[in-house]
Amino acid sequence: MPPKNIPQIELPDDLASQYVNFVRISHTASEFILDFSLLLPGVKSPSVESRLVMSPTAAKLFLRALTENLKRYESNFGEIAVPRSHSLADDLFRPSDQPEDK
């Protein structure tokens, strides 16, 4: 198999990074839409910080690349713990005087 030809990507000097912790995913027959937001306690309607629109093929390739990178990350740094007994919303909207549920 010939080596993959990966394009050289240029990052503009003024490119702004956005921290997000929530994504709403929707789709039509021809595209996937990912709306990224910063969800904070007390915010009932977070603003969309970034929107990505992809073809179904691109979305599947993105999922594959993300899965491969998560595996590499975990092999280097250990398993990423995901809470199973409660949701992200439980963590974000827990009163500050309530201890964390471990």
HELIX and SHEET records of a PDB file:
HELIX    1   1 PRO A   56  PHE A   77  1                                  22    
HELIX    2   2 LEU A   88  LEU A   92  1                                   5    
SHEET    1   A 3 PHE A  22  HIS A  27  0                                        
SHEET    2   A 3 PHE A  32  SER A  37 -1                                        
SHEET    3   A 3 VAL A  48  MET A  54 -1                                        
END                                                                             
